[in-house]
């Protein structure tokens, strides 16, 4: 699954310098988990679905071939929002009594006598609900008025297959699925496997039966039904296709071509050919607050923005479609072919798919420099991992309701960074050999992380398990302190923490040290109890974490820092980014002067690499948000002075032949300068926006979204009304959603109130309405949080069940008000204990923001001492 919106806000957050316990067990003991009884297991499901898309209901029949392993009087399955009509067992026994547990989402089929061990078939007839959020079987509408069309799709991760059929909804319980859907005339049905047969029904519909799947987990089952079209091509015996609403499929040509290249690459890398006869990528309109795409085996689902490209697409949009495609295709092996045994090891899916999406993009599109761009994701993870709400990469999950908390930057981005570090430490060839062995050994099965480490250990020239355990079984970020010594460079380790905290934890950390322009480098392992001395010439300016492949912060002694920073422009871009990110983080937590970051940003603004300059722009604009609204003018003037010359250099309008990452830099600069109160940028954005109202073709692509964003932030009532009118008239679903979100971005509190009211008015699409509230929370977190809680039932009705708790706590994360801490406590008290992690994260960020605001006087003093 590719997370989008939940992680976007995290990159802007300030993270509290407080820590929880450093270690965690490898996994929650099976006896501690709330799971289904193990006396019975499924072998094969035959599921038949008859949907009524207009009434948002469906009828279902499930015929389940199962094995009773030990005598029992009941068969317990997962169900949610299903009404059981009848149930019977193949041995002719009396119909079972059905006992529901709404809290645990189970149905127990209880028999008068115990069932003897053996094979049985359980037949269940039931009815269910079609949702309007991406959960279970759900409906997405496109178009408006008489032109409206409705498609049906499914989304089951992590625990919503139970909303589609009564079944064992746990990743470690695999079975074969045979699916039949009663499709209206003229509609196309898509599932994991190709269509096996079609049979006309008396009412004009068609019973479409798909071929049996391989053994797989329930959350990977998929169905889509609607007025679709499909483009496709054969690649190595696999039929690869893109499925979209009629008239839209050709917009998936870029994704189709990407998938064709990726399939051969992945077949070779993993050493196991893709085992299904076809691989579809299915596009749906709308959005989710939780995810952007899902790796259903043989039938990837993605929202339009992650799969389809408009004719005037931008490089950033192409990069997004490519990396989403690469991510979800990597899951076809990591997650689908070999699946984690339980949600503790979710990172086996997500961390590896995130790593592979970058690796694949670097191979086929080196001009995008995705490894450099991925450093922003590592930074996102580090900032969260330093806070009180963090968790280990491998984190104990007691029940499926807690699993939704694991879909975050720690699982994805820290997981990706740890994989990249281990690959560099072990060596690319040995690492790939271990992955291939793992895939071959555990194909169609379930694993824990230690089984992967064992395969890597067999082929690695270096010990793997201890290093891997240190970074996956405890939360937190190591910090390597570098100091000059008589024999070179003294390296010691502590935990990234504020100056007044003594935080425990030790990581056996792979470290590489290299000096610019010198061919020799040093590599070794550093931990709290294992300091090292790396050779370095007298007066050298060596870079610790050279190439930035490691997952740690570096804190240089002042003597070393003063040697390194004058040579910033000569460093490799990855090391430039590493210095920038570390300097800001150390400055925020009081471990280094904030002036170190400000001085470095002044130097960094003169480099040429667009990815580095984008980081300068986003770091400066983000740091500006730490100031209260009535302060920070000196800082904003400093930041404008850094960024305005870069924008003048690259210009407002795209130029022929400019590098692919320049449009993204232009977007970051214009948005950042607008946020930093640059009068010229605001005026030019307003002028271009007003001109576009009478000449829509005057804006296109990324510049259109950028200009509208700046205009929305500074909107008065007239501009807000103009944007609202654009949103109502927009026919492209993706752009309509974006425009509605912009209505929540205005700095005017009265317009924020209007946006909140609009969100619940019924006008915006159901999947877009929560995003408006989320947009308001960027500038008005307290207002958005209070509004959402005051209308909690209405808001929850617009959210997928698994993301409800996360959504509310995310709204609060930007607050500076101590009263919000009590509000979060009150909210957490209404949530199951396993769903309170988001509230802890939000509270930690609020506390840090309040503390850092007090230290901003240090930045003001530096600015006063260093004018210009």
N, C-alpha and C positions, 0 to 999 in steps of 0.2 A: 504494500500500500504506500502510496506517495502522499505524505502530509504536506499541506500548503499553509492554509490560513492560520492554523494554531501556532505554527512555528514562526510565521512572519513577525508577529508582535514580539516574540522572545528576543529577536535580534536587536530590538530597540531598548531592551530593559536594562536597568541597573540592578546588579545582583548583590544581595546582602552578604557581608563578611561574617557569616555564622555557619557553623557546621554541625552536622549530625554525626553519629557514630561512623567510623571509617570502614568498618568491615561488615559484610553480610554473608550468610551462608550461601552456598552455591545454588541452592533452590529450596523452596519450601518443602518440607517433608510431605510425602504423599498423604500421610495421615492428617496433616493440618489443612489440606485443601478441601474445599467444598466442591465435590465432583459427584458424578453419578456412581451408583453401585457397580461393582465389577463382576457380579455373578452372570451377567448377560452381555453379549457383544453382537453387533450387527455384522453381516457379511455383504448384504446387497439390499439396496432400496429401489423399489419401483414406485415413482411418484408421478401422479397425474394431476394437473392443475387446469381448472377452468376459470379464467379470470373474467370479471365484469369491470372493465376499466372505467366506465362512466360512473358506476355506483361505488367504485373503490372497494370491492369485495371480491373474494374468490372461493371456489369450492376445491377441495383437495382430497385425494385418496393416496394413502401410503401403504404399500405392501412390503413388509420388511422381513427378509430372511435373516434369522438370527440364531445364535448358539447359546444355549443355557449351559454354563460351565459347572455350576454347583446348584443343588436344589434351592429353589426360591419360590415364593408365592406371588412375586410381583416383577413386572418389567417397568423400569423407571426411565422415562425419556424427558428431554427438554422440550418445553412448549412455551410460547408467549403470545398472547392475543389470539389463540386458536380455540375454537369451540368444537369439542369432540362430539360427533353425531353418533358414531357406533364404533365398536371394536370387537374383534374376534380372533381366536387363535386356531391354527390349523389342526390341532389334535381333537377338535370337536368339544372341547371343554365349555362349560357355561361361560357366557360373555363376562369379561372382567368388570369389576367396579373401578371407576376412574376417580382418582383422588388428586386434586390439584394443590400445588404449593406455589402460590403467586409470588412469594418473596424470592424463592430460589428458581422460579420459572421451570417447574417440572410437573409432569403428569405421571402418576403411578397407576399402572394397569394391574389391579390386585385380583388374584384368582382364588376361588374357594379352597383349592388344594395346591400344595407345592408342585411345581413343575420339575420333572426329572431331568437330569442332564441330557442334552441332545439338541437336534436342530428343529426349529419351528418357523412358522410364518405368521406374523402379526399383521392383520388388516385393520386399518383405521380410516374412517371417513370423517372429514372435518371441514370447517369453514374458517376463513381468515380475513384479515384486513389488508388493503392496499394503502400504503402510506403516501404522503406527499413530501416526505423527507427521505433522504437516502438511507433507508433502513428496511431490512426484509425485502418484500416485494413492494416496489414503489413506482409512482407515476411521475413523469416529467412532461410538462407541456411546453410547446413552442408555438410561436405565432400568437396572434390575438384575434378576437372576434370570430367571424366565420372561418377564418383561416387557421384557427387553432388546431393543432394535432397533439395527440397524447401517446407517448410511448411508455412501456413498462420495462423495468429493469430490476435487478436484485443487487443487494449489498449485504453480505453476511459477516464480514470480519468486524469485531472479533466474535460476537456471540449472537448473531441475528438470523442464522439459518433456522432457528427454532420458531421464528415468525412465519416461516414458509411451510414447514412440515414438522411433525413430531419426530425427533431423532436424537442421536447422541451428538450433541453440539460441543465437542471438545476436540482440540487439534490432534491429540494422540490416538483417537479412535477412528481409524480409516475404514472405508468400505467402498464398494462399487455403487455407482448411481446410474439408474436408468430413468430418464425423465421424458414425460409426455405432456404436451400442452395443447389445449383446444384453442386454436388460433382463428380469429375472425378472417373472413375472406379477404384476400389481398394483402394480408400482413405477413411479414417475415419473422420467423422465430430463430433465435440464436442461442446456443448453449455451449457447453464445454467441448462437445464432440459433434461431428457432422450428423446431419439428418439421416436416420436409417430407413424410415418409411413414413409415408403420409396416407391418411385414410379420411375420405370425406364423411362428414356427419350429417344427420338429417336436417339440422337447423342451419345448414350452409357453412358452418365452420369446418375446419380441418384438424384432425388429430395428428399432430406432428410428434413423432417419436425419434429420439436421438439415440445414437449408438451408446453402448455402455462405456462409462469412464473407466480408467484404471482405478485402483484403490487410492482414495484420497480423503482428505479431511473435509468435513461438512462446510466449513467456511469458504471453500473454494468452488462450491457449486454455483452455477450462474444460469440465468434466463433473461433474455430480452425479447420483446414482442412489440412490433409497430410497423408503421409505413416506412420501411427502411430500403436502402439500396447498398450494394456491396461491390467494392473494387478489390481485386486480388491478383496474386501471382504465385507461381510454383517456385519453390526454392528447395532443392535437395529432397524432393518427395514430400514436402510440407506445403500445404495450401495456406498462404498468408493473406489475410484480408483486413480491410477497414470497412466497418459497417456504420452508417450514419443515416439520418433522416433523408428522405428522398430529396435530391437536388443538392445534398451537402457532401456526399462521399468523396468527390474529387478533391475536396479540401484536405483530405487525409492522405494525399499522394506522397507528401514529404515523409510522413510517419511510415507509410508502407515501404518506401525505398529504404528508410533507415532500418526498419525491421528486417528487410531482406539481407542487408549487410551484417546486421547484428547476429542473425541466426547462425550463419556460418562461423562467425567469431566465437560465439558462445559454445557451439557444438565442439569446437576445437579446444577452447579453454577448459571447459568442464570435463572433457573426455567422455561424455555421454551424449549421444545425439538426442535432440528434442524428440520425446517419445510419442507425441500425439500426431494424428494425421493432418491437423489443421491448427492454425493460430489466428484467431480474430482479435481485432482491437475495435471496441464498440464505443461510439461517442454518444453522449447524452447532454441535453441542454441543462442549464442551471448550475448549481454549486452546492458545496457542503461546507459547514464550519469545521469539519474534521479531516477531510481527505480530498485528494484530487483525482486519484486513480487507484485501481484495485486489480491485483494479479490473478484473478480467477483463472484456473488452469485451462489453457486453450481458448480463453475468451476474456481478455483484458477489458475492463471497463474504464473509461476516462470521461470526465466532463469535457465539453467542446474545447475549452481554452487550452487543454493539455493534449489534444489530439488533432484538431482541425486548424488550418491556417487560412486566414483571409488572403485575397490576392495581394494586398499591400502589407504583408506581414513584415515584422521587424526582425533583425538578428536575434534580439532577446527572446522573441516569441518562438523562433525556430530552435533556439537553444533549449527552451523549456520543453517543447514537444519532443525533441530528440532525447533529452535526459529522462523525461518521464517514460518514453518508450523503452529506453535502455534499462531503466530501473525495474519496470514491470516485467520485461522479458528476462532479466536476471533472476527474478523471483520464480520463473518457470522451473528453475533448478533449485535455487536457494529459497525454499519455502513450500514449493508445490511437489517437486519430485522427492526432496528430502525436507521433512517438516519438523519443527521443534516439537518435542513431546508435550510441552505445556508452555503457558504464556511467560513463565520465568525467562525463557530463552528466546523471546521474540526478536532479540537483536540478531539472532542467527539468520532471520529473514531480512530485517530492515537495515542493519548495519552493513551487511555484505552487499545487498542490492544497491545501497547508496554508494558504497565504494566502487562497485562495478559500473555504475552509470558514469562516474567520472573517468574511470579507466578506459571505458569504451569510447567516450567522447574525445578523450585525448588521442586515442588511436586514429579515429576517423576524421576528427576535426581539430587538429592541433592549434589552428588559428584562433579557436575560442578560448584556449588557455583555461580549461575547466579546473585543472588542479589548482591554479591560482585562485580562481573564483571560489573553490571549495574551502579555502582558508577562512572565508567569512562564516561558513557553516561550522567549522571547528571553533571559531571564536564564539559563536552562538552557544555551542555546547559548553565551552569553558565557563562562560559567564553564568550559565545556569548551574553548572556542576560545582561552582564555588559557594552556592547558596544553601540555606537550611532545608530547602524543599527538594534537593537533589536525591538521587538514588543510584545504586550500582547499575552498571550495564545489565548484569544478570541480577534481576531483582525478584525476591520472593513474591509470588502472586497467589493470594489465598483463594480468590474466586474470580469468575469471569468479569464481575463488575469492577474489580480492581485493575483488570487488564487494560482498560481504556486509558488509565493513567500512565501506562508504559509507552504509549505512542507519543513520544516527545523527542526533544533534541538529544537527550542522553542516549536513548535507544538508537536513533538514526545517526545524528551527527557525531556524537562521541564514539558510537560503534564504528562508524566509517573511519574516523581518525585513528582508532586503535588498530583496525585492520590494516590501514595504510602503514602505520608504524611497524607492525609485525611483518608485513611483506618486505619492507626495506631492511629490517633487522635480519630476517631469515634469508632473503634473496629471492628475486622474482621466480626463478626456475624451481627452486625447492618449494616455495610457497604454492605454486601452481600444481606441482606434483602431489602435495598434500591434499589440496582441494579435489583433484581428480580421484585420488584414492578414497576420499570421504564420499564423493558422489557415487562411485561404483559400489562401495561397500553398503551404503544405506539407502540406495534407490528404493522408492515406494514405501519407505519406513519413516520412523520418527527418531530423533536424536536429542541429546543434551550437548551443551558446549564442550564438555570434557571429551566427548567422542571426537570432535573436530580437533582439539588440541592433540589427542593421541595420534591422529593421522599425520598431523604436521610434525609431531615429535619424531615419527619414524623416518622422515626424510630430511629434517632440518640439520644443518651443520652446527647449529647452536641450540641450547636448551630453550624451549618455548613456554612450557606450562607455567613456570613460576612468574615469568614476565606477564603472560596473559592473565593469570589469576589476579595479579596485583592491580591490573587496570580494569578488570571486569567484575571483581567481587567486592570492591570497595568504591565508594563515591569520592569525589574530590579531585583536585588538580595538583600534581606535584609542582614544586618550584625549585629550579636549579639556580644556586647562587654562584656566580663566577667572580673570582678575585685573583689578582696577579700574585704569583708566588715565585720563589727563587728558581724553581725548576720549570716554570711555565704558567699554567692556569689551574688554579685550585677550584674544584667543583664539589659543592656540597648540596644536600637536598633538605628541603622542609616542605611544608604544605602551603599553598597559596592562601594567605590569610592576611587580615589587617594587622598592623604593627602591635596592637595590644592583646592579640589573641595567641595563645599557644595551642596550635591544632596538631593533633597526632596524625599518624599515617606514614607509611613508607612504601615506595614503589621501586621495584627493580627496573630502572628506566634506561632504555637505549638512548645514548647521546652521541651526537656527531659534532665535532668542533673543526672549523676550517677558517682560515684567514683569507680575505679577498686577494686574489692574484697569486696565491701560493698553491702549488699542486698537492702538497701533502695535507692530510687531515687525520684526525684522531677519532676513533669510535670506541665506545666502552659502555659499561653498565654502571649507573650511579644510583645509590639509594641513601636513605638517612643513615644507615650503619655502614655504608660502603662509599665513602668519598673517594674521589679520584683526582689525579693531577695530569692534565693533558699538556704535552710539550707545546711551547709557543715561544717564538723569538722575542727578545727584549723589544719593547715598544710596539709590538704587533697589535692589531685590532681584530682578534679572532671572533667569529660568530659562533655562539653556542646554539645548538639545534640548527646547524647549517642545512639549508634546503627545507627546513621547517617540517620534517617528516615526523617529529616526535610530538607527543601529547603532554606538554608541560609549559609553564611560564619560565622565562629566564630573567633573572635579576642581576644586572651587572653592577659591580662596584663602581663608584663614581669615576675612578681613574680610568677604568676600561670604557665606560660610557663616553667620556670626553674624547677618547681615541676613535670610537666607532662612528659617532654621529657626523663628524665632518666628512666621512667617506661614504655617507649614505647613498649618494647618487651612483657610486661605483658598485654597490651591492647587487646581487641577483634580486629580481622582483619578489620572490618568495621571502627572502630575508628582510627586504624592506617592509613587507606586510607584517612579518613577525615582530619586528621592532615597534612598528606603529601600534599593533594590537596590545603587545605587552606593556608598552609605555602608558597607554591610556588606562589599562586595567590596574597596573601598579599605582598609578596616580590616584585613581578613584578610591582604592582601598588604603591609601596612606603609606604604602610601602616604598614609594618613591615620590619625589616632588612632581606635582601635576605640571609644573613648568617643563619637565623633560618631554612630556608629550607635546605641549604647545610649541616648544622649540623645534621638535622633530617635524611636526606638521608644517611648520614654516618652510623647512628644507624640502620636505616631501612634495610640496606643491610645485616644485620645479622639475620633477621627473617626467618621463614621457609615457610610461606604461599606463594605459587606460584603467586596468584593474586596480593598480595602486592608487591612481588619482580618484577613482570611484570610492575606494576605502577612505581616503582623506576626506572626501565630501560627506560621506555618510557618518564617519566618526565625528567630524566637527558639528554637523547639524544635530546629531543625536546628543552630543555633550551639551549643546545649547539648551536642550529640554530640561537639563538639571536645574537651570535657573528658574526662579519664580517669574510669573508673567510680567511683573513690574520691575524686574531687574535684569542684569546681564547685558546692558547696552555696550559696554566696553568689549565684552567677549564677542558679541555679535559683530561688532565692527572689525575686530581682529579676524574672525572667521570669513567675513565677506571679503576682506582684503586678500585672503589666501585663495578664495575660490573664484572671484570675479575675473582675474586674469586668465584662469584656465578656460572659463567659458568664452572669453573674448578670443582666445587662441583657437578654439575648435568651432566657434560660431553657433548660432541658433539653429541653422538649417543644415541638414545632411549634405555632405560633399561627396562627389564621385570618388570612388576608390578608397574611402576612409575605412579603417580597420573595423571588424565586426563588433568590437566592444566599445567603440566610440559613441554610438547612439545611446547605449546604456549609461555611459559617463555623462553625456549631455543631459540625460534625464535626471541623474543624481544631482548634477550641478544646478539645474534650473529649480528643481524641487527644493534642494537644500538652501539655495540663495533666497528663494521665496519665503521659506520658513525662517530665515535669518534676517528678515525685514529689509531685503535689498530693494530699494525703491525703484531702480531701473528695471530689474527683473519683473517685479510685480506689475509695473506699468506696461511693459512689453507683453507680458502674458495676458493682461486684461485687453490690450489692443487687439491681439491676435484672436482672443476668444470672441470679442464682439464682432470682429470681421467675419469669423466663421459662421456666425448666426445667419448672415445673409449670403455667404459664399462657403457652403460646407466643404467644398473641395480644397479650400485654402489650408486645411489641416488634415493630416492623414498619419497613419501609423503611430509610432511611439510619441511623436511630437503632439499629436492630438490629445492623447491621454495625459501627457505632461502638462500642456497648457490648461486643460480642463481642471487638472488637479490643483494647480496654483490658483486658478480663478475660484475654485470651490473653497479653498482655505480662506481666502480673503473676501468671500462673497458678502454682498449686501442682499437685501430682500429681493431686489430686481434680478441680480445674477442667479440667486438661488432659484427663483421662479423659472428663469431661462433654462437652467440645468434640469429642473424638474420636468419641464416641457420636453426637453431632449430625451430624457429617460422614458417618458410615456410613449413617445413616438418611435423610439429605436426598435428596429425589427430584428437586429442581430442579438440573440439572447445574451451572449457574452458581454457585448457592449452595453446592453440595457442594465445588466446587473452592475457593471462598473459605474455607470452613471448614478444609479440609485445609491450605491455606496458613497459616492462623492457628496451626496446631499447630507451625509452625516459628518463631513470633514470641516465645516465652517467654524471659524473662531468666534463668531457671534453667538452668545449663549441662547438668544431667542431663536436663532435658526437651528441650533442644536435641539431645542425643544420641539420645533416643527418636525425635524427629522425623526425624532423618537416617536412622535404621534403618527407620522407617516408609516413607520415600520409596522405598526399594528393596525393599520387602516384597512388592510385587505387588498390594497392596490398593488404593492410590489409582489413579485412571485414569491411563493412560500419559502423557497430555498434562499432567496435573497434578503428577505426581511431581517433576519438576525444579523446579517452583515452590516446593515445600517446602524443598528445599536452598537455593534462592535466598532464601527467607524467613529461614532460619537465618543466612545471611551478613550480614544487617543488623546484628545484635548480635555475632555470632561469625564474622567473615569468615575467620579463620585455621582455625577448626574446620571450617567448611563447605568451604573450598578443599581442605584436607588430605583430608577424607572423599571429596570428589568425585574427586580424583586417585587415591586409594587404590582406588576402585571405578570407574576411568575407563571401562572397557569397558561396564559396566552403565549408567553415566550417559549415555554417548554413544549407546547404543542407544535412549534415551528422547528424544533431541534430533533436530531436523531437521539434516541434514548441514551446511547453510550457517551454522548458529548455534552449532556446537560450540565453536570456539575462543573466540568472544565470551562464551559462557556461563561457561567456566572462569575467564577473566580478570575478568569482572564480579564473581565471588564474592570476589575478592581486594581489590577497590577500597576497602573500608572498613577495611583493616588499618592498624595503627600499628607493626607489628613489622618491623624492618629485615631480619629473616630472610626475610620474604615477598618482598623484592626479588630475592633469590637464587632463590627458588622460581619466581618469574615468569620469570627468565632461563632456568631449566631447562625450564620449560614451553614458552617461545618456541622453544627449540632443537629441540623435537619438531614444530613447526608449519612449514608452508611459509612462506617469507619474506613472501609476500603476505598472510599471515594473522596477522602479529605486531603489528598496530597496537593491538589491544586490550591487549596486555601492556604496551606503552609508555604507554598512557593510565593503566592501573592503577598502574604504577610512579610516574608523575608525581603522581598523587593521594596515594599513600602518602607520598611525600617531602614534599609540601606539608602534609599532616595532621601529620606529625611536626614540621615547622618551626613551624606555627601553634600547636601545643600549647605550644611553648616561649614564645610571645608572649602566651599567655593571662594571664600575670601582669599585663599592661597593663590588661586588662579588670577583673581583681580589684582593682587599684589604683583604677580609676575608680569601681567599685562601692563601695569603702570610703570614697571621698571624696564620694559622692553617695548616701547612704543613703535608703531609703524608696521 
